[in-house]
Amino acid sequence: QKEVEQNSGPLSVPEGAIASLNCTYSDRGSQSFFWYRQYSGKSPELIMFIYSNGDKEDGRFTAQLNKASQYVSLLIRDSQPSDSATYLCAVPANEDTGRRALTFGSGTRLQVQP
Amino acid sequence: EAGVAQSPRYKIIEKRQSVAFWCNPISGHATLYWYQQILGQGPKLLIQFQNNGVVDDSQLPKDRFSAERLKGVDSTLKIQPAKLEDSAVYLCASSRQAHPTDTQYFGPGTRLTVL
């Protein structure tokens, strides 16, 4: 059973700062990594997907993957109060078969202070 | 494109009662997932369907939970009998296929409270 670990937070940052969210995973064979955002009382929505080592940027969001150290990070630049949410890291259960359901971490709660 | 639909949105029942949840995925999506999300935790897979076949139900408590997707479109998840620890949000998600890069889109969820 794959495991995904996240610090539950809350991580509090001032508006305009960079928020850094981290996630570690247990299976060295994991290839794909997902970041979902979940507002309180809402369902998760996909923010970023990363497959290769290195960085992937999309607007204010940057995902960083380090397979040797088995961690993946999400950076949010110019944080806004609207970014306040829980951020969930996830990996597919088994990428070599049809079992592509996601194993989620428990999420990190981000609070952006105005 | 319409999103994943779920009903009901909220359900309150007493322990040992039965309950059923319904999900209609995004049109054309072959893969459907049911997740359970307990407060303060990430979603946990209960069952994955590819069209109308079960791909993964390894974490489904089969003594009380059942699910079906008869025509490869909408799906029903049932709990019988419910326990207090079943209080959670039940999320349905769908994706085009089961490729690792396919985005899973989540429905609004059904919040179940078992008293």
Interface residues (C-beta under 8 A of the other chain):
Chain A: V4 S8 Q31 S32 K42 S43 P44 E45 L46 F49 Y51 L88 A90 P92 A93 E95 G98 R99 R100 A101 L102 T103 F104 G105 S106 G107
Chain B: T31 Y33 Y35 G40 Q41 G42 P43 K44 L45 Q48 Q50 V55 D56 L91 S95 A98 H99 P100 T101 D102 T103 Q104 Y105 F106 G107 P108 G109
